[in-house]
C-alpha cells in the first residue's frame, strides 16, 4: 500500500490508537477488580475485543476524520464501568484505578520502544523497510507516539481526565465532593479546552503548551531507550 494513500494514513493511525485506548480502558477495569470492584468483569468489559469498547464518535469517526485531514489523531473509547463503593478503599482505590490507564500506556510505550529499536537495527543492515515491513514500522512509531500522548493527556488534573480523578482522591472530602460535580460537564469541558479555546486564543493551545512539553520529554527518553536495542 502506498504510504501517501489516505487509507494507509488512516490505518497506521487508527489501528494503534484503537489498541492503545482499549488497553487503557481494560487496565482501569483490571485494577478495579484487583481492588475489589468486579463491575467491569460482570459487564464483560475486561476484554481486549475492540468491539466491546468502541465509541462510534471517539474511536472511529473522529480519528478517521483527523487522519484524512492529516491532523493530530486522538480519540477515546467507552469508559470501563467502575463503582467506587465496591472498592475496598473507595477514595484511594479510585486514585489507583485512574492511574492504571496512563500507567498501561507508558508500559506499552516501553515495549514499543524495544520493538522499534530492534526494527531499526534490522533496517541498518538491510535497508529501509518497505511493503508490509514499512506498514509494521509505521504502526509501531505511531503506537509509541499515541501511548505517550494518551498517558500525558489523561493525566491533566481536570475532569473528566484520569488526572481529575486523582485530584478528587487527594482533596479533602468536602472539596472532593464539589470537584466531582464537574465530571458531569466532562464532554463540554473537553470541547472547550481542545477546540473553542485555541480558536479564540491560538496561544492558549492545551496540546501545545501543556501536553506537548512533557510528552516530548518522554518521547526523547523512549528514543534513548530504543537506541539501546539497535
C-alpha positions, 0 to 999 in steps of 0.5 A: 500500500502506498504510504501517501494513500489516505487509507494507509494514513488512516490505518497506521493511525487508527489501528494503534490508537484503537489498541492503545485506548482499549488497553487503557480502558481494560487496565482501569477495569483490571485494577478495579477488580484487583481492588475489589470492584468486579463491575467491569468483569460482570459487564464483560468489559475486561476484554481486549475485543475492540468491539466491546469498547468502541465509541462510534464518535471517539474511536472511529469517526473522529480519528478517521476524520483527523487522519484524512485531514492529516491532523493530530489523531486522538480519540477515546473509547467507552469508559470501563464501568467502575463503582467506587463503593465496591472498592475496598478503599473507595477514595484511594482505590479510585486514585489507583484505578485512574492511574492504571490507564496512563500507567498501561500506556507508558508500559506499552510505550516501553515495549514499543520502544524495544520493538522499534529499536530492534526494527531499526537495527534490522533496517541498518543492515538491510535497508529501509523497510518497505511493503508490509515491513514499512506498514509494521514500522509505521504502526509501531512509531505511531503506537509509541507516539499515541501511548505517550500522548494518551498517558500525558493527556489523561493525566491533566488534573481536570475532569473528566481526565484520569488526572481529575480523578486523582485530584478528587482522591487527594482533596479533602472530602468536602472539596472532593465532593464539589470537584466531582460535580464537574465530571458531569460537564466532562464532554463540554469541558473537553470541547472547550479546552481542545477546540473553542479555546485555541480558536479564540486564543491560538496561544492558549493551545492545551496540546501545545503548551501543556501536553506537548512539553512533557510528552516530548520529554518522554518521547526523547527518553523512549528514543534513548531507550530504543537506541539501546536495542539497535 
